[in-house]
Amino acid sequence: MVACLVLPVLAACSRPVIVDAAPSSTDPACSTVLTALPDQLGELTRRETTSQATAAWSDDQGTTVRLRCGADEPAPTTDPCTVVGGVDWITDSPTPDEVRLRTFGRSPTVEIIFPADHQDGTDVALSSVSTVAKDFPQDRTCT
C-alpha cells in the first residue's frame, strides 16, 4: 500500500516542464548552449523539458526558470541592456509577473524567462550562456 502512495508522487516529480520550442531551435549552435548549462540555479534544479533546445530549472514551490535557444531576435530597442561576459542581454517583461533576458546582436538568440520576484541563480545562467554565446556571430551591440 505504501508503494502506491509513493509512486504517484515520484511520477509527478519527473514530469517534463512545458517549454515551447523557439522558431530557430534547430540551429546547431543551440546544442552547445544546452551542454554548457548548469544543473543548479541557486535552489532550482534542472528539469527535463518538452521541446528541443530548451531548458528549465524549478523547485518544489513551483518557481520555474525557462531557457530557449533560437528565440526571435530582438529588434533595436530602448529596453535596458546589460553586458555579461562580453555578451549583450536585453531585459524586458513579456508579462507583469515575468522578466525576460535575450541575447542581443548574436545568432542564435538565447532567452531566459523567470518570475519577476525570483532572480536567484539567473546570474549563473547568464554567465553559462554568455561563455558559449560570445563565440556566436555578432552583428549588433547595445549602445
N, C-alpha and C positions, 0 to 999 in steps of 0.2 A: 504494500500500500504506500509506503514512503517513496518508493521509486516512481510511482505515478504522480506524486506531488512534485518531485524534483525535476522530472523530465520536462514538463511544460515550462518551467522557469528557465531551464537551460536552453530550450528551443527558442524562447523569446529573446534571450541574450544574444543568440547567434544570427538573428535576422539581419540581413543587409540593410544599410541606410540607403534610402531612396535619394539618388542624386542623378538628375538628368544629364545626359551626355552633352557636351558643348558642340557647337557646329563643326569645329575642326579637330575633334577629339582623335581622329585617325592620324594626325601629324606624328611622324616617327619620333620627334623630339620630346613628345609627351611621355614616352616610356622612360626617358632619362630623368624627367621631373619626378615621376612616381617612385623610382628606385631611390631617390635622394631624400624622400620624406621620412621623418622620424616616427617611431611607434607611439610616442607620447607627446602631447602638447600640454604641458603643465599637468593637471589632474585628468586630462582627457586621454582616452585610449583609442588608437586607430582601429577602425571597424571596416568590415567588408562593405562594398557599395554595389549598386545595381547597374552601373554603366562604366564603359571604357573611359580611361584617362580621368578618373575621379578618385577622390579620397575623402574620408570623413573620420573625425575623432569625436567621441561622445563620453558622457558619464552616466551614472545611474539616475540622475535628476533630469535627464532629457536635454542637457546642454549639448549642442552639436556644432562643430565647425566643419564646413564643406569646402572642398577644393575641386576646381575643374580646370583642366588643361585644354587649350583650343577654344577658349571663350571668344566672344565677339571683341574685336579690337576697339578700345575706347577712342572716340573722336577727340580732337582738341577740346579742352575744357578749362574752366576756371576752378574746378574742384581741387582740393588740396593734393599736393604731390609730396611724397617722401622718398628719399633715396636710401636704399638698403643694399649694402654690398655692391654698389655700382649699378643697381637696377632701379629705375623709376617705378613707383607704385602710386596709382591714383586711388583716392578714397572717396566713396560716395555711399549713399544709403538707398538700396533698392526698395526697402520698406522701412517704416518708422522704427521697427524693432531690430533691424539688421544693419551691419556695416559690411561693405564690400571693398576689397582691395584688388586692383587689377594692375598687372604689369603694363607699362606704357611704352610704346615705340619698339616693342620686340615681338617677334613671331616665333612660336605661337604665344598667344596671350594666356596667362595663368590668372585665375581669380580665386580668392579666398573669401568666403562669406561666414560671418559669425554673429552671434547675438550682440546687440549694442551694449548690453550690460556685462558682457563676458569677453575680456581680451586676454585672459591668462593663456599663455602658450603661443599666441599668434606671432610673437616675435621669433619664436623657434621656427615656425612655418615660413615666415618671411625670409629668414636667414637661409634656411634649407633650399627654398625655391630660388632665391637670389644667387646662390652659389652655382646653380646649374644655368639659370636664365641669363646670367651675364655673358654666356657664350652664344646666345641666340642672336640672330641678325638684328641690328638696331637701326631704325630709320628715323626716329624722332626722340627728343628728350624733353623733359619738363623745363619750363622757363620761369 
